[in-house]
Amino acid sequence: MGRFDSLKEQAYQGNMDLYHHGLLLFTFGNVSVIDRQAGVVAIKPSGVPYPSLHPQDIVVLDLQGHIVEGVLKPSSDTPTHLVLYQHFTGIGAVAHTHSPYATAWAQAGRAIPVLGTTHADYLPVPVPCTAFMEDEAIQKAYEIETGHQITRTFATLSEQEIEMVLVAGHGPFTWGKTVGSAVHNSVLLEELAKIALWTAQINPDVKPLKKTLIEKHHRRKHGLNAYYGQAES
Ligand SMILES: [Zn+2]
């Protein structure tokens, strides 16, 4: 038993769950999970196809990116994950995919507006999209700058309220308190992106959902007086 076996197992499960949800093709995408007490992050290795991934392949690094456990090279997006963990101190896991609908909005450089109650149920605001990166940032430390691009976008937003972002020209990143919620958010984002795209195709002049309806739906699920689902006993 290695010291970080359970953390590696969580990261492995998160990666495989996203894969089984059909959000990851070939070696695209990566999920990581952090143990804040130990100060380490477990992430998918670079370039390993999901069907041949094993828990022991997961790489464990400290927050400076030094490998603590593992023989494979970590995902090339690791520096982006580390920037997110450093800035968003309450998050426990990060997921990155190139799932097609969310990626299409990211490539278009467009935030996903709240067009219906499916979106409002989870999020009362649009899914934000970063600005496109400057040449210097791309050439310098691209993956770290990708992280900064996200944290800059959240300068005026709450990463606790909005657990997802589109990186312009690239694709989505999601996070959550647990690896399960980070994965859930990736699946959810893809669904919201798909529905919003179809809506905008059917009616290119569609307006964002009325504020009253957004608030009604969001509060029914999340507010102090939420009444969706079964009461907890
Ligand atoms: Zn990517």
Boltz pocket constraint, residues with backbone or C-beta under 6 A from the ligand:
constraints:
  - pocket:
      binder: B
      contacts: [[A, 29], [A, 77], [A, 96], [A, 97], [A, 98], [A, 170], [A, 171]]
      max_distance: 6.0
